[in-house]
């Protein structure tokens, strides 16, 4: 069963959020995805994730509250897992 690792970078000042996300991705197991709680949509990170072979799904929870799900692009089960988790989060 896929795992979801949660990190909160919402209180960090740039460039710490990106550095924290990248470090967390390096430590991530192959059957796990990362859920990042952030205060904004980090568009520079999105571009970098794409270049590094990661997929992501960003949802807006409230004003200045975002959840970003990140997983390896070639992991279809993680794709489905992350979208289900995001949909559950939005429904609650």
ABEGO torsion letter per residue (X at the ends): XBBBBBBBAAABBOAAAAAAAAAAAAABBAABBBBBBBABBBAAAAAAAAAAGBBBBBBBABBGBBBBBBBBAABAAAAAAAAAAAAAAAAX
